[in-house]
């Protein structure tokens, strides 16, 4: 193993351990995800009782949609947060200038940290709500064993897309000095267009097509549909490709924005 | 009585201070208020999108749901404006800043509720009021004086009940410092529950919400009377007018919890 790979692994492991320190907070969060899951599952049951098969989901799939999305909410950071809070704090204190001159790649450092965080949250805040949902709500687990690894791969890609989006928002701090406003707007967009609130297939025409093509669909809608085994194998591959494409594009954009930002810091004299 | 007036006055002074500091950046404030209105509108957009696919949810029409949504979101939003900051209690205990509040000649609860007071939280009640006015005019109800009076009473009682939930939930942090998010299950989770008709939830859940946390008094019970709908639990009709009593009882319990919490508090030692 090369030394840089070992370094990033150490960063990710440290981040995992950091989040696992707050046990009580994690428990409280798991409880909240479960409470919201139960409330929303009932509303979906009521809607599907009125319109069975809506959007191509049967009732069990519709209820499971809620539980999978609640389990992914924190993992893919639909609300933002994670490394974003740290970066924002470093803007406030001015430490950000130091970060850019470290011998470690700025993007790589935060990506490794965010992957560690996501791994912890997938275990901690994902397993309990989904177990609760399966036990109490006739939820639908994947029928094929193969779906599980594909689902995990899709979650990894979702985290990459989410990271790239949050990275771009954080970098606006170089120009705006305070990214709170952009963050708030991003929160609205990402809650709505990720499929967190309602499956994108239920959106009115036009809005639906747009939402399904935008990167936010990669956060919740795509991994959840893979879990529900909605598509054929080839369509599932296409969905993974959709996530990968957005991840690559957005990470490249983040890299480019970072170069611009670094130059700006140099111009100001650091 | 004198002590109550002093508590309210301390709240006003602290809140006024934070408002002045926020108004130093007017553009930022306007942007955040706008984003706040957008974010809080999302859950009603979801309800509207659901009604694109059905004209009844649990036997309730869209304007009827609008009444539920408007009343619940108004009560939650106003309570959050007045006392929402109290959820920072755990952080204050950790940092030792609660000690500072305790030695000031003003009630610690008033200070904790008004700390970081922000008028941007006006977003939710404003948006809720718009939905409420639309729903009240669109719903099939003869608005007699007694019904309007009941509506006004439920808005006030509902706000008081949510204030008590915010404070009562926050006191848990005296014993369990990281439990901040637990309180969200009662407050934000409770408000989400009350956006939807009681008929779509399991009876046990409705009963628990009526008697465990007095949430059902916020809007379900009084609105059943206003809309002339049967009570799914078959409770005595008198309870539909009991919201002010429930509000008074919640305040009493929250007050006792706060006192017990303060007594258990050992200080940070600074």
HADDOCK unambig.tbl for C-alpha pairs under 7 A between the chains (distance, minus, plus):
assign (segid A and resid 24 and name CA) (segid B and resid 178 and name CA) 5.70 0.50 0.50
assign (segid A and resid 24 and name CA) (segid B and resid 179 and name CA) 6.48 0.50 0.50
assign (segid A and resid 25 and name CA) (segid B and resid 178 and name CA) 4.89 0.50 0.50
assign (segid A and resid 25 and name CA) (segid B and resid 179 and name CA) 5.67 0.50 0.50
assign (segid A and resid 28 and name CA) (segid B and resid 179 and name CA) 5.77 0.50 0.50
assign (segid A and resid 28 and name CA) (segid B and resid 181 and name CA) 5.58 0.50 0.50
assign (segid A and resid 28 and name CA) (segid B and resid 182 and name CA) 4.83 0.50 0.50
assign (segid A and resid 29 and name CA) (segid B and resid 181 and name CA) 5.83 0.50 0.50
assign (segid A and resid 29 and name CA) (segid B and resid 182 and name CA) 6.79 0.50 0.50
assign (segid A and resid 31 and name CA) (segid B and resid 182 and name CA) 6.99 0.50 0.50
assign (segid A and resid 32 and name CA) (segid B and resid 181 and name CA) 6.96 0.50 0.50
assign (segid A and resid 32 and name CA) (segid B and resid 182 and name CA) 6.27 0.50 0.50
assign (segid A and resid 32 and name CA) (segid B and resid 184 and name CA) 6.90 0.50 0.50
assign (segid A and resid 32 and name CA) (segid B and resid 185 and name CA) 5.02 0.50 0.50
assign (segid A and resid 35 and name CA) (segid B and resid 185 and name CA) 6.42 0.50 0.50
assign (segid A and resid 35 and name CA) (segid B and resid 189 and name CA) 6.89 0.50 0.50
assign (segid A and resid 36 and name CA) (segid B and resid 189 and name CA) 6.01 0.50 0.50
assign (segid A and resid 39 and name CA) (segid B and resid 193 and name CA) 6.05 0.50 0.50
assign (segid A and resid 42 and name CA) (segid B and resid 200 and name CA) 6.28 0.50 0.50
assign (segid A and resid 42 and name CA) (segid B and resid 201 and name CA) 5.92 0.50 0.50
assign (segid A and resid 43 and name CA) (segid B and resid 200 and name CA) 6.68 0.50 0.50
assign (segid A and resid 46 and name CA) (segid B and resid 57 and name CA) 6.09 0.50 0.50
assign (segid A and resid 46 and name CA) (segid B and resid 58 and name CA) 5.93 0.50 0.50
assign (segid A and resid 46 and name CA) (segid B and resid 200 and name CA) 5.90 0.50 0.50
assign (segid A and resid 47 and name CA) (segid B and resid 57 and name CA) 6.21 0.50 0.50
assign (segid A and resid 50 and name CA) (segid B and resid 54 and name CA) 6.56 0.50 0.50
assign (segid A and resid 51 and name CA) (segid B and resid 54 and name CA) 6.81 0.50 0.50
assign (segid A and resid 181 and name CA) (segid B and resid 31 and name CA) 6.55 0.50 0.50
assign (segid A and resid 181 and name CA) (segid B and resid 32 and name CA) 6.25 0.50 0.50
assign (segid A and resid 184 and name CA) (segid B and resid 35 and name CA) 6.05 0.50 0.50
assign (segid A and resid 185 and name CA) (segid B and resid 35 and name CA) 6.14 0.50 0.50
assign (segid A and resid 188 and name CA) (segid B and resid 38 and name CA) 6.99 0.50 0.50
assign (segid A and resid 188 and name CA) (segid B and resid 39 and name CA) 5.43 0.50 0.50
assign (segid A and resid 197 and name CA) (segid B and resid 46 and name CA) 6.79 0.50 0.50
assign (segid A and resid 198 and name CA) (segid B and resid 46 and name CA) 6.84 0.50 0.50
assign (segid A and resid 203 and name CA) (segid B and resid 49 and name CA) 6.88 0.50 0.50
